[in-house]
Structure formats: structure tokens, C-alpha cells
Amino acid sequence: MSEDQLDAECSRAGCRQPASWRIDWRNPRIHSTDRRKTWVACDEHVGYLREFLAARDFPVEVAPLAGTEAAR
């Protein structure tokens, strides 16, 4: 487990909880298909962040963050 994964905090504004999910996404209007951005999320905000991106028709993939309880 990398130190970055241990220290990852949720990407939701104002949240300081440890992240256990990764959300990979891209804006097809400005990013080529090989360009992906990644947000990380705690259990409470993973659904909110996924829906926020999906509502904008961005391709979104959600997976457990490696080295966290969600990945087990």
C-alpha cells in the first residue's frame, strides 16, 4: 500500500474523511479518450460524486481504492 493511498482524503468539498474509492472520469468535450482524471471518495460521498459527474454525461468508472478496506 502506498503512502498516497493511506493519506488520500475525499475529493468532496469540505470533507476530510479518508478515501476508499477512486472515481475515474473525463470530460469528452475537452479531453481525448486517453485522458482520465481521478477523484477519490469516502463511503459517504462516492455516490454523490459519481452522480455529479454522470449528470454531466461524463464517462465515469468507480472502483475501490487499492490498499483500502473497500478493495478487500
Backbone as JSON Lines, residues from 0, in Angstrom:
{"i":0,"aa":"M","n":[0.85,-1.16,0.0],"ca":[0.0,0.0,0.0],"c":[0.9,1.23,0.0]}
{"i":1,"aa":"S","n":[0.63,2.17,-0.92],"ca":[1.47,3.36,-0.98],"c":[1.03,4.38,0.06]}
{"i":2,"aa":"E","n":[1.94,5.27,0.39],"ca":[1.63,6.31,1.37],"c":[0.54,7.24,0.86]}
{"i":3,"aa":"D","n":[0.49,7.49,-0.46],"ca":[-0.56,8.33,-1.04],"c":[-1.93,7.73,-0.78]}
{"i":4,"aa":"Q","n":[-2.05,6.41,-0.89],"ca":[-3.33,5.76,-0.66],"c":[-3.72,5.85,0.81]}
{"i":5,"aa":"L","n":[-2.75,5.77,1.69],"ca":[-3.04,5.88,3.12],"c":[-3.52,7.29,3.48]}
{"i":6,"aa":"D","n":[-2.98,8.3,2.8],"ca":[-3.28,9.69,3.12],"c":[-4.37,10.3,2.26]}
{"i":7,"aa":"A","n":[-4.96,9.55,1.32],"ca":[-5.95,10.11,0.41],"c":[-7.19,10.57,1.17]}
{"i":8,"aa":"E","n":[-7.59,11.81,0.92],"ca":[-8.81,12.37,1.51],"c":[-9.86,12.51,0.43]}
{"i":9,"aa":"C","n":[-11.1,12.39,0.82],"ca":[-12.24,12.52,-0.08],"c":[-12.16,13.83,-0.86]}
{"i":10,"aa":"S","n":[-12.51,13.76,-2.15],"ca":[-12.48,14.93,-3.02],"c":[-13.7,15.84,-2.86]}
{"i":11,"aa":"R","n":[-14.7,15.41,-2.13],"ca":[-15.89,16.23,-1.9],"c":[-15.49,17.47,-1.11]}
{"i":12,"aa":"A","n":[-15.94,18.63,-1.57],"ca":[-15.6,19.89,-0.92],"c":[-15.96,19.84,0.56]}
{"i":13,"aa":"G","n":[-15.0,20.19,1.4],"ca":[-15.22,20.25,2.83],"c":[-15.09,18.94,3.57]}
{"i":14,"aa":"C","n":[-14.96,17.83,2.85],"ca":[-14.83,16.53,3.51],"c":[-13.36,16.21,3.74]}
{"i":15,"aa":"R","n":[-13.04,15.75,4.92],"ca":[-11.67,15.38,5.27],"c":[-11.56,13.9,5.59]}
{"i":16,"aa":"Q","n":[-12.59,13.12,5.28],"ca":[-12.6,11.69,5.6],"c":[-11.62,10.93,4.7]}
{"i":17,"aa":"P","n":[-11.08,9.83,5.19],"ca":[-10.19,9.0,4.36],"c":[-10.97,8.45,3.16]}
{"i":18,"aa":"A","n":[-10.33,8.46,2.01],"ca":[-10.95,7.94,0.79],"c":[-10.79,6.43,0.71]}
{"i":19,"aa":"S","n":[-11.81,5.76,0.19],"ca":[-11.72,4.33,-0.03],"c":[-12.18,3.95,-1.44]}
{"i":20,"aa":"W","n":[-12.53,4.96,-2.26],"ca":[-12.98,4.73,-3.63],"c":[-12.24,5.67,-4.57]}
{"i":21,"aa":"R","n":[-12.01,5.18,-5.8],"ca":[-11.47,6.05,-6.84],"c":[-12.53,6.21,-7.91]}
{"i":22,"aa":"I","n":[-12.64,7.42,-8.42],"ca":[-13.6,7.74,-9.46],"c":[-12.81,8.29,-10.65]}
{"i":23,"aa":"D","n":[-12.75,7.51,-11.72],"ca":[-12.05,7.93,-12.93],"c":[-13.08,8.48,-13.91]}
{"i":24,"aa":"W","n":[-12.78,9.64,-14.47],"ca":[-13.74,10.29,-15.35],"c":[-13.01,11.15,-16.37]}
{"i":25,"aa":"R","n":[-13.76,11.6,-17.37],"ca":[-13.24,12.56,-18.32],"c":[-14.38,13.4,-18.89]}
{"i":26,"aa":"N","n":[-14.05,14.59,-19.31],"ca":[-15.0,15.47,-19.98],"c":[-14.76,15.29,-21.47]}
{"i":27,"aa":"P","n":[-15.66,14.6,-22.18],"ca":[-15.41,14.31,-23.59],"c":[-15.36,15.55,-24.48]}
{"i":28,"aa":"R","n":[-15.87,16.65,-24.0],"ca":[-15.81,17.88,-24.79],"c":[-14.41,18.48,-24.83]}
{"i":29,"aa":"I","n":[-13.59,18.19,-23.81],"ca":[-12.26,18.8,-23.79],"c":[-11.12,17.79,-23.63]}
{"i":30,"aa":"H","n":[-11.43,16.54,-23.26],"ca":[-10.39,15.53,-23.06],"c":[-10.46,14.46,-24.14]}
{"i":31,"aa":"S","n":[-9.31,14.05,-24.66],"ca":[-9.27,12.93,-25.6],"c":[-9.6,11.64,-24.83]}
{"i":32,"aa":"T","n":[-9.85,10.57,-25.56],"ca":[-10.26,9.32,-24.91],"c":[-9.18,8.73,-24.01]}
{"i":33,"aa":"D","n":[-7.91,9.09,-24.22],"ca":[-6.85,8.56,-23.37],"c":[-6.59,9.42,-22.14]}
{"i":34,"aa":"R","n":[-7.27,10.54,-22.0],"ca":[-7.09,11.42,-20.84],"c":[-8.15,11.12,-19.8]}
{"i":35,"aa":"R","n":[-7.74,10.79,-18.6],"ca":[-8.65,10.5,-17.49],"c":[-8.26,11.33,-16.3]}
{"i":36,"aa":"K","n":[-9.23,11.78,-15.55],"ca":[-8.98,12.45,-14.29],"c":[-9.46,11.52,-13.18]}
{"i":37,"aa":"T","n":[-8.9,11.66,-12.0],"ca":[-9.28,10.79,-10.89],"c":[-9.61,11.63,-9.67]}
{"i":38,"aa":"W","n":[-10.77,11.35,-9.11],"ca":[-11.14,11.86,-7.79],"c":[-11.16,10.66,-6.86]}
{"i":39,"aa":"V","n":[-11.03,10.9,-5.58],"ca":[-11.16,9.84,-4.59],"c":[-12.3,10.22,-3.65]}
{"i":40,"aa":"A","n":[-12.94,9.21,-3.07],"ca":[-14.13,9.48,-2.25],"c":[-14.2,8.56,-1.05]}
{"i":41,"aa":"C","n":[-14.81,9.08,0.0],"ca":[-15.14,8.26,1.18],"c":[-16.44,7.51,0.87]}
{"i":42,"aa":"D","n":[-16.81,6.59,1.74],"ca":[-18.04,5.81,1.54],"c":[-19.27,6.71,1.46]}
{"i":43,"aa":"E","n":[-19.3,7.77,2.24],"ca":[-20.47,8.66,2.28],"c":[-20.66,9.44,0.98]}
{"i":44,"aa":"H","n":[-19.57,9.81,0.3],"ca":[-19.68,10.7,-0.85],"c":[-19.44,10.06,-2.21]}
{"i":45,"aa":"V","n":[-19.12,8.77,-2.26],"ca":[-18.85,8.13,-3.55],"c":[-20.06,8.23,-4.48]}
{"i":46,"aa":"G","n":[-21.24,8.0,-3.98],"ca":[-22.46,8.09,-4.8],"c":[-22.72,9.52,-5.27]}
{"i":47,"aa":"Y","n":[-22.56,10.47,-4.38],"ca":[-22.77,11.87,-4.73],"c":[-21.83,12.31,-5.86]}
{"i":48,"aa":"L","n":[-20.53,12.0,-5.71],"ca":[-19.56,12.42,-6.72],"c":[-19.79,11.71,-8.05]}
{"i":49,"aa":"R","n":[-20.14,10.43,-7.99],"ca":[-20.43,9.7,-9.22],"c":[-21.62,10.31,-9.94]}
{"i":50,"aa":"E","n":[-22.67,10.59,-9.21],"ca":[-23.87,11.18,-9.81],"c":[-23.61,12.59,-10.34]}
{"i":51,"aa":"F","n":[-22.8,13.37,-9.63],"ca":[-22.43,14.71,-10.07],"c":[-21.81,14.66,-11.46]}
{"i":52,"aa":"L","n":[-20.88,13.71,-11.67],"ca":[-20.21,13.58,-12.96],"c":[-21.13,12.97,-14.02]}
{"i":53,"aa":"A","n":[-21.88,11.96,-13.65],"ca":[-22.78,11.29,-14.6],"c":[-23.87,12.23,-15.09]}
{"i":54,"aa":"A","n":[-24.34,13.14,-14.25],"ca":[-25.37,14.1,-14.64],"c":[-24.88,15.02,-15.75]}
{"i":55,"aa":"R","n":[-23.58,15.15,-15.89],"ca":[-22.99,15.98,-16.93],"c":[-22.6,15.14,-18.16]}
{"i":56,"aa":"D","n":[-23.04,13.88,-18.17],"ca":[-22.75,12.95,-19.26],"c":[-21.27,12.67,-19.43]}
{"i":57,"aa":"F","n":[-20.52,12.72,-18.34],"ca":[-19.1,12.36,-18.37],"c":[-18.99,10.85,-18.19]}
{"i":58,"aa":"P","n":[-18.14,10.19,-18.97],"ca":[-17.89,8.77,-18.7],"c":[-17.25,8.63,-17.32]}
{"i":59,"aa":"V","n":[-17.81,7.74,-16.5],"ca":[-17.37,7.58,-15.11],"c":[-17.17,6.1,-14.8]}
{"i":60,"aa":"E","n":[-16.07,5.79,-14.1],"ca":[-15.82,4.45,-13.59],"c":[-15.48,4.57,-12.12]}
{"i":61,"aa":"V","n":[-16.11,3.75,-11.3],"ca":[-15.86,3.75,-9.85],"c":[-15.27,2.4,-9.47]}
{"i":62,"aa":"A","n":[-14.21,2.44,-8.68],"ca":[-13.55,1.21,-8.22],"c":[-13.01,1.45,-6.82]}
{"i":63,"aa":"P","n":[-12.84,0.38,-6.06],"ca":[-12.21,0.54,-4.74],"c":[-10.8,1.1,-4.9]}
{"i":64,"aa":"L","n":[-10.41,1.95,-3.97],"ca":[-9.07,2.49,-3.96],"c":[-8.14,1.4,-3.45]}
{"i":65,"aa":"A","n":[-7.13,1.06,-4.22],"ca":[-6.2,-0.01,-3.85],"c":[-5.64,0.23,-2.46]}
{"i":66,"aa":"G","n":[-5.55,-0.83,-1.67],"ca":[-4.97,-0.75,-0.35],"c":[-5.93,-0.28,0.72]}
{"i":67,"aa":"T","n":[-7.23,-0.18,0.4],"ca":[-8.2,0.25,1.4],"c":[-9.15,-0.91,1.7]}
{"i":68,"aa":"E","n":[-9.95,-0.74,2.73],"ca":[-10.93,-1.78,3.1],"c":[-11.87,-2.09,1.95]}
{"i":69,"aa":"A","n":[-12.27,-1.07,1.16],"ca":[-13.2,-1.29,0.06],"c":[-12.6,-2.21,-0.99]}
{"i":70,"aa":"A","n":[-11.28,-2.23,-1.1],"ca":[-10.61,-3.06,-2.11],"c":[-10.53,-4.52,-1.69]}
{"i":71,"aa":"R","n":[-10.85,-4.83,-0.47],"ca":[-10.74,-6.21,0.01],"c":[-12.0,-6.97,-0.17]}
